[in-house]
Amino acid sequence: MGLGDVMRALGIPASWHFYLASFAAMILLAGLDLVGALLAKEWAERHHAAWFVGGLLTFGVLFAVYAASLRLAELSVVTFGWIVFLQVGLLLCDRLRYGVELPPAKLVAIAAILALQAYLVLAPNGSR
């Protein structure tokens, strides 16, 4: 049973499948990348082989999910969403787990950078 079958079983219109699959891929990629980053940080601090192997496995799964997601969605859109969700997740993780506090000016800069990235990737490029 594929993702399309699951969406049809849930009564989701076919016109939404592309968007939901793209969004799910973005979230999954960002989650895997976030977990891999945390495992890398733990390995760097503790030098335990389990953290290293866990990171390798996580990034191997990330690669497979990324490759599979490109059959469903555009490279630039999936990659953009993945990076945005990852950046926001890392900022939240730094704040909640490691107590990093950013001044308001940096938060405004982050929002501006994300908006500019969205413009670069998602805005039309003109006539072809």
C-alpha positions in Angstrom: 0.0 0.0 0.0 1.6 3.3 -1.1 1.2 6.8 0.1 -1.4 7.6 -2.6 -3.5 4.6 -1.5 -3.4 5.8 2.1 -4.5 9.3 1.1 -7.4 8.0 -1.0 -8.5 5.8 1.9 -8.5 8.9 4.1 -10.7 10.7 1.6 -8.1 13.3 0.6 -8.8 14.7 -2.8 -6.3 13.7 -5.5 -5.5 17.4 -6.2 -4.0 17.6 -2.7 -1.7 14.5 -2.9 1.2 16.3 -4.4 1.2 19.1 -1.7 0.7 16.7 1.2 3.4 14.3 -0.1 5.8 17.3 -0.5 5.0 18.6 2.9 5.4 15.2 4.5 8.7 14.7 2.8 9.9 18.1 4.0 8.9 17.4 7.6 10.5 13.9 7.5 13.7 15.1 6.0 14.0 18.0 8.6 13.3 15.5 11.4 15.9 13.1 10.2 18.4 15.8 9.7 17.7 17.2 13.2 18.1 13.8 14.8 21.3 13.3 12.9 22.6 16.7 14.0 21.8 15.9 17.6 23.5 12.6 17.3 26.6 14.2 15.8 26.7 16.8 18.7 26.4 14.0 21.3 29.2 12.0 19.5 31.4 15.1 19.4 31.0 15.6 23.2 31.1 11.9 24.4 32.9 10.0 21.7 30.7 7.0 22.1 30.5 4.7 19.1 26.7 4.3 19.5 26.2 8.0 18.7 28.4 7.8 15.7 26.7 4.7 14.3 23.2 6.2 15.0 24.2 9.3 13.1 25.4 7.2 10.1 22.2 5.3 10.0 20.1 8.4 10.4 21.8 10.1 7.5 21.6 6.9 5.4 17.8 6.9 5.9 17.7 10.6 5.2 19.4 10.1 1.8 16.9 7.3 0.9 13.9 9.5 1.9 15.3 12.4 -0.1 15.8 10.3 -3.2 12.2 8.8 -2.9 10.7 12.3 -2.3 12.2 13.6 -5.6 9.9 11.2 -7.4 6.9 13.0 -6.0 8.0 16.7 -5.9 10.4 19.2 -7.3 14.0 19.3 -6.0 14.0 23.0 -5.2 10.6 23.0 -3.3 11.4 19.9 -1.2 14.9 21.1 -0.4 13.7 24.6 0.5 11.0 23.2 2.9 13.5 20.8 4.4 16.0 23.5 5.1 13.4 25.9 6.6 11.9 23.3 8.9 15.5 22.2 9.9 16.6 25.8 10.6 13.5 26.4 12.8 13.9 23.1 14.5 17.6 23.7 15.3 16.8 27.2 16.7 14.0 25.7 18.9 16.3 22.9 20.0 19.1 25.3 20.8 16.6 27.4 22.8 14.9 24.5 24.7 17.7 22.0 25.2 20.9 24.2 25.3 19.5 27.4 26.7 20.7 29.6 23.8 18.9 33.0 23.7 18.9 35.1 20.6 18.3 38.8 20.7 15.3 40.2 18.8 17.4 41.7 16.1 18.8 38.2 15.2 15.2 36.8 15.2 14.2 39.5 12.7 17.3 38.7 10.6 16.4 35.0 10.6 12.8 35.8 9.5 14.1 38.0 6.7 16.6 35.4 5.5 13.8 32.8 5.4 11.5 35.1 3.5 14.3 35.9 1.0 15.1 32.2 0.6 11.4 31.6 -0.2 11.4 34.4 -2.8 14.5 33.0 -4.5 13.2 29.4 -4.6 9.5 29.8 -5.0 9.0 33.0 -7.1 8.6 32.6 -10.8 11.7 33.2 -12.9 10.0 35.1 -15.7 8.9 34.0 -19.2 10.6 31.1 -20.8 
